Amino acid sequence: MIAAFTSAVLWERRKSRQALDARSMDPRLRGDGGQKPAANPQSINRVCLGAPSAVIAAKKPVRQGAPYEIFVRRKLRQHRVYLSRLASLPQQIECRMHFTIRAITIDLDDTLWPFAPIGARIEQVLDDWLRIHSPRTAERFPIAAMRALREQVFNAHPQLLHDMGALRRLTLERAFIESDTDPSHLQALTDTAYDVFYAERNRVECYPDALDALARISAKLPVAALSNGNADLVAIGLDHHFAFQLGAREHGVAKPDASIFLAACARLGCAPEEVLHVGDHTEMDVLGAARAGLRTAWVQRDDAHHPHWPHDDLLPDLIVPDMAALADMIDRMPAAQASAAIAITSDGILT
């Protein structure tokens, strides 16, 4: 019995070492000339904000006999907990190399502000406007039906997925046509309805941490907005924080295509590896930017759909709970480096 438990513990320890070694093979986690970093759960834990301490097996000798069997049972349970935490907290192994960044690109929707309340408000405002200016359209397409029509239009025009504005216009135009709108009024109604939509689209309410963090970050480094959406930073009143805004419509291709990230790097005058892209979407932001060669920061705001990093092939360079955490890290760098580059050290702290 004792031998069986001892074998089980050794097997669990081997599994934990293999899991750590497999993750350390990622070239983005290696910066030591090809040598694997030591698997030190205590040092790994420091780079995860709010992570529980890793379970570390006791090193002191124990006596054989019944107490030893109890000890082995306890250690086996602890190692299983450790493996579970390792699987569910990939952010514990965020940065194992030194790299520098000279600029930052930031996603907008759901990174600086939540989009869901904007979308709900747009639907209600448009419905109210249609009931006054085109009652037949409002009757034919109440909110739920208009939403379904929008999905149909989006699915029917995949070549326009980089242009949210064009798809919105097509949706409104089709709604007016199918509700027998006078053709002579079609263009004017479509234009006015789109203006109503766009004004509401640019009424954003930033996350509580976002505005202050954005001001702090942009004071240290050049920041560019990189978005698939059609928000207008000038209309919103945040353009003064950004060197420029590059949208999917202007570029012609949407994220996660590498070309939009590379175009932003070129305008910033930086190599891709010198730019940190910050965003909430695992594929559009993090994987797209990483595959284009940029450094990545995943903003994880308690997303119920992706509570843990869902991909095994690539890991974000940083995982932060909000923009304030990223700004805090950037603020820690010495003032002498403020106009140059940021060095991200092996424990994940920007200095």
C-alpha positions in Angstrom: 0.0 0.0 0.0 2.8 2.5 1.0 4.7 1.6 -2.2 1.6 2.2 -4.3 1.0 5.6 -2.7 4.7 6.6 -3.1 4.5 5.6 -6.8 1.4 7.7 -7.2 3.1 10.8 -5.8 6.1 10.4 -7.9 3.9 10.0 -11.0 2.0 13.2 -10.1 5.3 15.1 -9.6 6.5 13.9 -13.0 3.2 15.1 -14.5 3.6 18.5 -13.0 7.2 18.7 -14.2 6.1 17.6 -17.7 3.4 20.2 -17.8 5.7 23.0 -16.8 8.4 21.8 -19.3 5.8 21.6 -22.2 4.8 25.2 -21.5 8.4 26.4 -21.2 9.1 25.1 -24.7 7.1 28.0 -26.1 9.7 30.3 -27.6 7.9 33.4 -26.3 8.5 32.1 -22.8 12.3 31.5 -23.3 15.0 34.1 -23.1 17.9 32.3 -21.7 19.8 31.2 -24.8 17.8 28.0 -25.3 18.0 26.8 -21.7 14.6 25.9 -20.1 13.7 28.1 -17.1 13.6 26.3 -13.8 10.1 25.3 -12.7 9.8 27.3 -9.5 6.1 27.5 -8.5 6.8 30.3 -6.0 8.4 32.6 -8.6 5.8 31.7 -11.2 3.0 32.7 -8.8 4.4 36.2 -8.5 3.3 37.2 -12.0 -0.3 36.2 -11.6 -2.4 38.9 -10.0 -4.3 37.5 -7.1 -3.3 33.9 -7.7 -3.3 31.5 -4.8 0.1 30.2 -3.6 1.1 27.0 -5.5 1.2 23.8 -3.6 4.8 22.8 -3.0 5.6 19.3 -1.8 7.3 19.1 1.7 11.0 18.3 1.6 11.5 17.2 5.2 11.9 13.4 5.8 9.1 11.5 7.3 8.9 8.2 9.1 7.6 5.0 7.6 4.4 3.4 8.8 0.8 4.6 9.1 1.7 8.3 9.5 3.7 8.0 6.3 0.7 6.6 4.5 -1.4 9.6 5.7 1.4 11.9 4.6 1.4 10.4 1.1 -2.3 10.7 0.8 -2.2 14.4 1.8 0.7 15.1 -0.7 -1.2 13.3 -3.5 -4.2 15.5 -2.9 -2.0 18.6 -2.9 -0.3 17.7 -6.1 -3.6 17.2 -7.8 -4.7 20.6 -6.6 -1.4 22.0 -8.0 -2.0 20.4 -11.4 -5.5 21.7 -11.5 -4.2 25.3 -10.8 -1.5 24.9 -13.4 -4.1 24.0 -16.0 -6.5 26.8 -15.0 -4.1 29.5 -14.4 -1.8 29.8 -17.5 -1.2 33.4 -16.6 1.2 32.1 -13.9 3.7 31.5 -16.6 3.4 34.8 -18.4 6.9 36.3 -18.9 10.1 34.3 -18.9 12.2 36.5 -21.2 13.3 40.1 -21.4 11.9 42.2 -24.1 11.3 45.9 -24.8 8.4 47.8 -26.1 8.4 51.3 -27.6 4.7 51.7 -28.3 1.3 50.2 -27.6 -1.8 49.4 -29.7 -5.1 49.1 -27.9 -8.4 47.6 -28.9 -11.5 49.7 -28.1 -14.8 47.8 -27.6 -14.8 45.6 -24.5 -11.3 46.8 -23.7 -11.8 50.5 -22.8 -15.6 50.3 -22.6 -18.3 47.6 -22.7 -20.1 47.3 -25.9 -23.2 45.3 -24.8 -25.0 48.4 -23.2 -24.2 50.4 -26.3 -25.7 47.8 -28.6 -28.9 47.6 -26.4 -29.2 51.3 -26.4 -28.7 51.6 -30.2 -31.6 49.1 -30.7 -34.0 51.1 -28.5 -33.1 54.5 -29.9 -33.4 53.3 -33.5 -36.8 51.7 -32.7 -38.0 54.9 -31.1 -36.9 57.0 -34.1 -38.5 54.6 -36.6 -41.8 54.7 -34.8 -41.9 58.5 -35.4 -40.3 58.7 -38.9 -41.1 55.4 -40.5 -44.0 53.7 -38.5 -44.4 50.9 -41.1 -40.7 50.0 -40.7 -41.0 50.0 -37.0 -44.1 47.8 -37.2 -42.5 45.4 -39.7 -39.2 45.3 -37.8 -39.5 45.6 -34.0 -36.2 45.3 -32.1 -36.0 41.5 -32.2 -36.9 41.3 -35.9 -34.4 44.1 -36.7 -31.7 42.2 -34.9 -32.5 39.1 -36.9 -32.4 41.1 -40.1 -29.0 42.5 -39.1 -27.7 39.0 -38.6 -29.0 38.0 -42.1 -27.3 40.9 -43.7 -24.0 40.3 -41.9 -24.1 36.6 -43.0 -24.9 37.5 -46.5 -22.0 39.9 -47.0 -18.9 38.3 -45.5 -16.8 40.5 -47.7 -17.9 43.5 -45.7 -17.1 42.1 -42.2 -14.3 44.6 -41.9 -16.8 47.5 -42.5 -19.4 47.6 -39.7 -20.8 50.9 -41.0 -21.5 49.5 -44.5 -23.3 46.5 -43.0 -25.4 48.8 -40.7 -26.4 50.9 -43.7 -27.4 47.8 -45.7 -29.5 46.6 -42.8 -31.4 49.9 -42.6 -31.8 50.1 -46.3 -33.2 46.6 -46.5 -35.6 47.2 -43.6 -37.0 50.3 -45.4 -37.3 48.4 -48.7 -39.1 45.4 -47.1 -41.5 47.8 -45.3 -42.5 49.4 -48.7 -40.9 52.7 -48.1 -41.3 55.2 -50.9 -38.2 54.8 -53.1 -37.8 58.6 -53.4 -37.4 58.8 -49.6 -35.2 55.7 -49.3 -31.8 57.3 -49.4 -32.7 60.2 -47.1 -34.3 57.9 -44.5 -31.3 55.5 -44.6 -28.8 58.4 -44.2 -30.7 59.9 -41.3 -31.3 56.6 -39.6 -27.6 55.8 -39.9 -26.8 59.2 -38.3 -29.1 58.3 -35.4 -27.3 55.0 -35.0 -23.8 56.4 -35.2 -24.5 59.1 -32.7 -25.6 56.5 -30.2 -22.8 54.2 -31.1 -20.3 56.9 -30.0 -22.0 57.4 -26.6 -19.7 55.2 -24.7 -19.2 54.7 -20.9 -15.7 53.7 -20.2 -14.8 51.1 -17.6 -14.0 52.9 -14.3 -10.3 52.1 -14.6 -9.9 52.9 -18.3 -9.7 56.7 -18.6 -7.1 57.3 -15.9 -5.1 54.3 -17.1 -5.2 55.5 -20.7 -4.0 58.9 -19.6 -1.1 57.4 -17.7 -0.1 55.0 -20.4 -0.2 57.6 -23.2 2.0 59.9 -21.1 4.7 57.3 -21.2 4.4 55.7 -24.7 2.8 56.4 -28.0 -0.6 54.7 -28.2 -2.6 53.7 -31.3 -6.2 52.5 -31.4 -6.7 49.3 -33.4 -10.3 48.2 -33.8 -12.6 46.2 -35.9 -15.5 48.4 -34.8 -16.5 51.8 -36.1 -16.2 53.9 -33.0 -14.9 57.5 -33.6 -12.5 58.6 -31.0 -12.9 62.2 -32.1 -16.7 62.1 -31.5 -16.1 60.2 -28.2 -13.6 62.8 -27.1 -10.6 60.4 -26.5 -8.5 61.1 -29.6 -6.0 63.2 -27.6 -4.7 60.1 -25.9 -3.8 58.4 -29.2 -1.2 58.9 -31.9 -3.8 57.7 -34.5 -6.7 55.3 -34.9 -6.6 52.5 -37.4 -9.9 50.8 -38.1 -10.6 47.6 -40.1 -12.7 49.7 -42.6 -9.8 52.1 -43.3 -7.3 49.2 -43.6 -9.5 47.0 -45.7 -9.0 43.9 -43.5 -10.1 43.1 -40.0 -8.3 41.6 -37.1 -7.0 38.9 -36.6 -5.3 39.4 -40.0 -1.6 40.1 -39.5 -1.6 43.0 -42.0 -3.6 45.3 -39.8 -1.2 44.8 -36.9 1.8 45.3 -39.1 0.3 48.4 -40.6 0.0 49.9 -37.2 3.6 49.0 -36.3 4.8 50.7 -39.5 2.9 53.9 -38.7 4.4 53.8 -35.2 7.9 53.4 -36.7 8.5 50.3 -34.6 9.3 46.6 -35.3 6.4 44.3 -34.4 8.3 42.9 -31.4 8.6 46.4 -30.0 4.9 46.9 -29.8 2.5 45.6 -27.2 -1.0 45.0 -28.3 -3.7 45.2 -25.6 -7.1 43.7 -26.0 -9.9 41.6 -24.6 -10.5 39.1 -27.4 -8.5 35.9 -27.3 -8.5 35.4 -31.1 -9.0 38.8 -32.7 -6.5 40.6 -30.3 -4.1 38.2 -28.6 -3.7 35.4 -31.1 -3.8 37.8 -34.1 -1.2 40.1 -32.6 1.1 37.3 -31.4 1.1 35.7 -34.9 2.0 39.0 -36.4 5.0 39.2 -34.1 3.7 41.7 -31.5 3.9 41.3 -27.8 0.4 40.8 -26.2 -1.5 41.7 -23.1 -4.9 40.0 -22.5 -7.3 42.1 -20.6 -9.4 39.5 -18.7 -12.4 41.3 -17.1 -14.0 38.2 -15.5 -15.3 37.0 -18.9 -17.8 34.3 -18.2 -17.2 32.7 -21.6 -13.4 32.5 -21.3 -12.6 32.5 -17.6 -9.2 31.0 -18.4 -6.9 31.2 -21.4 -8.4 28.7 -23.9 -5.5 28.2 -26.3 -2.5 25.9 -25.9 -0.4 26.9 -28.9 0.2 30.6 -27.9 0.1 32.3 -24.5 -0.2 36.1 -23.9 2.9 37.8 -22.7 0.8 39.5 -20.0 -2.6 38.9 -18.5 -4.1 41.8 -16.5 -7.6 42.1 -14.9 -8.0 45.7 -16.2 -6.2 48.7 -17.8 -5.3 50.0 -14.4 -3.1 47.0 -13.7 -1.3 47.6 -16.9 -0.8 51.3 -16.2 0.5 50.4 -12.7 3.1 48.2 -14.3 4.2 50.9 -16.8 4.3 53.5 -14.0 7.0 51.4 -12.3 9.6 52.1 -15.0 12.2 54.8 -14.2 11.5 58.3 -15.5 14.7 58.1 -17.6 13.1 55.3 -19.7 9.8 57.1 -20.2 10.7 58.4 -23.6 12.6 55.3 -24.7 11.6 51.7 -24.1 10.2 49.5 -21.4 12.0 46.5 -20.2 9.7 43.6 -19.1 11.7 41.6 -16.6 11.5 37.8 -16.1 9.0 38.2 -13.2 6.6 40.0 -15.4 7.1 43.5 -14.0 7.8 46.4 -16.2 10.7 48.4 -15.0 
